[in-house]
Amino acid sequence: MILFGKKPEPQPTLYTEQTCGSCGDRERRPFEQGDYVFKDGVRCAKCNSATLVTAIYGEYPPEKKG
């Protein structure tokens, strides 16, 4: 709902970044409920070692020009 001509604030898309402790490979995936920094992640796609959640962040959609 728009009040007094104000546009609604865009919501960021949340991402979780996992880093492999062995080879250092990083993988970004959509945030899932229950994610937190330093949580054990899935197995690394390159070397099959354990990964760790190292960052959770949001990205806003690009602003439209015009």
C-alpha positions in Angstrom: 0.0 0.0 0.0 1.3 3.4 -1.0 0.7 6.3 1.5 1.2 9.9 0.5 3.0 9.0 -2.7 5.9 7.2 -0.9 7.2 4.0 -2.7 7.6 0.9 -0.6 11.2 0.1 0.5 12.7 -2.7 -1.6 13.6 -5.9 0.4 17.1 -7.3 0.1 17.7 -10.9 -1.1 19.6 -12.8 1.6 22.5 -15.1 0.8 24.7 -17.5 2.8 28.4 -17.9 1.9 30.1 -21.2 2.7 33.9 -21.6 2.7 35.8 -24.9 2.5 38.4 -25.2 5.2 40.7 -27.4 3.0 40.8 -25.8 -0.5 39.3 -22.4 0.3 36.5 -22.7 -2.3 33.6 -20.3 -1.6 30.0 -21.0 -2.5 27.0 -18.6 -2.3 23.5 -19.9 -1.9 20.1 -18.5 -0.9 19.7 -18.0 2.9 17.8 -20.7 4.7 16.0 -20.4 8.0 18.4 -21.6 10.8 21.6 -20.5 9.0 24.2 -18.7 11.2 27.9 -17.8 11.0 30.2 -20.6 11.9 27.6 -23.3 11.3 28.8 -26.5 9.6 27.9 -26.4 5.9 27.6 -29.0 3.2 30.5 -30.9 1.7 32.8 -29.0 -0.7 32.0 -29.7 -4.4 35.7 -29.6 -5.3 37.4 -31.7 -2.6 34.6 -33.2 -0.6 35.8 -31.6 2.7 33.6 -29.9 5.3 32.6 -26.3 4.7 31.7 -23.6 7.2 29.2 -20.7 6.9 31.4 -17.6 6.9 29.0 -14.8 5.9 25.3 -14.0 5.7 24.4 -10.9 3.8 21.7 -9.2 1.8 21.8 -7.6 -1.7 19.3 -5.0 -2.8 17.9 -5.2 -6.3 19.5 -2.7 -8.7 17.7 0.6 -8.9 15.7 1.3 -12.1 16.8 4.4 -14.0 14.1 6.6 -15.3 
